[in-house]
């Protein structure tokens, strides 16, 4: 309660004059005032980060909810149009197809015209940024509008295009955090160190995931797994606090809008709680994980190669380079034609929205058993009470529909990922995984219609449990994360399958991580973004490799006793941002670094006699001679080298340093002499040599 | 399936001769053989860590289960004795009290006689070890027996002494991992680097928690939060894999022993799923978190000061130093006398075991409402179907019992933590938290007997939900972790209270982290173990502090041109493990380090003329003179300095380096010259100066 008072006071700015209220008791009044003052100080001291994170969470939740709301309206309008347009097949087809075509070409055209950074999910770029690389303008707030508008259009196409919003939302959240951070820096004047900034952006990434799924735990863990290579426990709370604020606000809005009675999970399931699965079923769960792992490898392989094909093929690369909206429209037309419900679409439940896909796949009844004796006709209209009817077609049965859905969505998703527009790829992968699990679950429920009898008790098999495990395992394998298991529980509000789902996810990850780079790492490689590959500890050959073997030995050093003529020559002939400053040309003792821009400024500020092209007095001439030392003394700032490597440092230690401290470049000194430098480029090359040693000639 | 074949083959060692089986198809046979060979290689390549982690998980689960089983038997024997001993109060009291007194004095005496390291939970020491400090013999396998036997006795006293097993189990698990690691090193001959070793031990800590609670997710997260300051995402899977193996085996044993029908969570709850709580209740959940935070501060404060009192008080310190079993027996007598059921014990549900305490507190009915009209008499015997009857006493009502339980257990737990024997302190704290939550929940259910009406729908309040939140919040506040929220869900198998519990845990953590060191950090400080304090980013004053201000400038360097006489003098007069080796006494250019033991060995191996006490030729004498250089050339190994600091490095960067890389000492060089060194000691002093700046004189 006291806190509330303190807050209220802080927020109005004008403290209630306590003496007026409590005039007669000056001592109590003074005590309370002191306490409030202390509390205020306390809150403000801890506070800054708090307020920032809370504001970020609430803001993102508002955006997420508003977007969902707007998209819901657009989708409803589309459904209404499709229903009311009459029975003419042409009209129906047009009303089905024109919508996504128009939305997608607008999404692609609009967002790409504002900034090319708005395409894709944004998570690969984010991962690169959070490892310390500066991507210019990537977090600029002007990209925000492009991404929001583009993403809304993409999502408004619903399950036709079949894309999600997790990745872009994470990008949006980080954008806002960067903007708020800049605002704060301007307002308070306190400059933040880079480390702190990265921590705040990591927390923002958690908010992005949490506000989409209303899942704070898995939001934090998933965003850490996807964007970071290590994590500091001391900054754990930031992510949790921001994600909780976001998830709470997001669900609160749903309650206020009377969609929900209280705060619950998004895709509530109703699995049997007493004996959710029988012991022998664990084996099938692990097998499902392995299947998902193999399929994820196939998916990642096809996806990467299709992207490469798109880039190398003359026709498509030209199309993508010149007229992106046209490409988007063409792709949307293909996807919409296939999902047209009276056509092929009826065999793949294309009338369901993505949320309905998930909700129906997690259904805890066995469809195969329910349709064994009675076969309901394919409904003319979507029945919201029995969503699973969509998955059943009298000619195809459940198995046919699910298999067809999987085969078609597999390549349709790959096609959709090539469209240059803001879109997330996690949700479709999650749904495909759920379908894989459902297929296995239905097969099992037919194979063991009485349930797997163990210990005399009969418990029918719930295919919904397998769908849950499949979703977690497949999405975990594609993104190579483990926290998708937790996400599955937070999304459904039930944790009864804790161990089997976790085992499936682990099995899927084992296979996927051994054979393919993850979805995000693959994209980083395809986009040629800088990244630091991982050294697998098993590579025993890597132990004796030391910095001396792979460092860049041709570094440009500036000696303090260098005549200005030579300095100019060096500055004009090289293009590095930072020079190593050494004591003298002979000793090469490293004393610091100097930034190129600052050096150039200092050089230009010197007397006119030093501008290039003019006669420079010879070094040995009796004329008084300027050297670099003079310029430095004249005000050009130098930076100390705070951390130095030795030529004997092992590649492992160097890798840890770069990875943990988000470094870009380190100088190597031997007995004080600058002998080389190591940057990501050298390190990457050294690691790739380790992994693929050059063939002996 | 293929994997299974590979595994089976690997485990029997004799591959089934395929040609014999499939004689007619040589090609297929060869293909399959090739595939199996490849799979075998693959499995063995990835394998070593796998096998190791799986073995660790299974082993720990077996130990955990066997211990539970044995303890269960002992407890049942005690209960039988207590029941059958007759109605004489004296006999009953003796049968109640002698048991724990005997067990505790044995536990304390036995374990302390083998090793003093076996006392307490072991988590604080583990935290110190995992940050890179070497605690000699702490992970020695000979401690294992002492800890297992002692812990079993402690736990067999049941809820009388009220202690748990999480901490010691984590210690046991890490012990086994260290032992297995040594076995592996001997068997394979591959020496592991320290970093890898620490990663394996972190995974082992996760196994410890997971095999106690059968909760792999929170096992991993809790152990990371408690024992590490950062973690690497790339090594995440180790913890999850090992913890899953452990948790699965642990629950599997319960199924095989017919305790469970299938694999489920330990303390299953049956909360209402549709509307588990109403929106306005969120406020009470957060308030509960704040209350738990305040109480945790009180607990931590009292606990630390009582420990200090025990150490400074002449009588108790003497008792603890000389006769630990006697102290344990005295404490056990006090605790057992208070919990004697026909005495005061009946007002604090002392007939319940710790598991029954939790199970009854998580009950989803409101006891206050159930006993409002009818008051059941206090049952003479424990009724396993209605455990909550124990919490009700006609004279005291529910509120009185709960409050009395809290007040008594508060100081009884503090007393129990002072007994030097293997015991965990997490579980009692968890139960106390549940009681706090239950008390608030019951109060609310009386205040709003119809439930909080919002939106026209009436949902009665479930005090069990508050108990869950209270348990998570109080244990989270005392240990200053967030993953206790997840643990609460994994333990109960329900996640319907996800957001309110998380919010309560966050609120409790805010208060606790701002006012008190955590339970484990407090113990580290009390035991004077080395630790690295945290730099709070808000301390703006800390930014301009650089290494130069706090480094140790009086380092002992050995110059290569130092005559042996001086080397001997230095070696005999100083007691560091490692000397900085410089090029020459004048230049002081750092070239490497030399270990003291190796140097002493090399010195002793030199010609007899160099033994101390003999006449050493003068430096300027014409006699050929030996110097350190000669000894080094003669075979004394030197180590390169792989990482060097500058005097300009900031305290923040130094702190990160020490923290992330688990360093102990770094040399500081300026222009190549060794000018100082920084170790934990200097860093800690510098940080404490920052936090408590010296008063201006």
Interface residues (C-beta under 8 A of the other chain):
Chain A: X3 X42 X45 X46 X48 X190 X193 X195 X196 X215 X216 X217 X224 X225 X228 X229 X230 X231 X232 X233 X234 X236 X237 X240 X241 X244 X247 X248 X251 X252 X255 X258 X261 X262 X263 X264 X265 X268 X270 X273 X274 X275 X276 X277 X278 X279 X282 X287 X290 X455 X457 X459 X482 X485 X486 X489 X490 X493 X494 X495 X496 X498 X499 X500 X502 X503 X506 X509 X510 X513 X514 X534 X537 X538 X540 X543 X583 X589 X590 X591 X640 X641 X642 X643 X644 X645 X646 X647 X648 X649 X650 X652 X653 X656 X657 X660 X661 X669 X671 X672 X673
Chain B: X1 X3 X42 X45 X46 X48 X190 X193 X195 X196 X215 X216 X217 X224 X225 X228 X229 X230 X231 X232 X233 X234 X236 X237 X240 X241 X244 X247 X248 X251 X252 X255 X258 X261 X262 X263 X264 X265 X270 X273 X274 X275 X276 X277 X278 X279 X282 X290 X455 X457 X459 X482 X485 X486 X489 X490 X493 X494 X495 X496 X498 X499 X500 X502 X503 X506 X509 X510 X513 X514 X534 X537 X538 X540 X543 X583 X589 X590 X591 X640 X641 X642 X643 X644 X645 X646 X647 X648 X649 X650 X652 X653 X656 X657 X660 X661 X669 X671 X672 X673
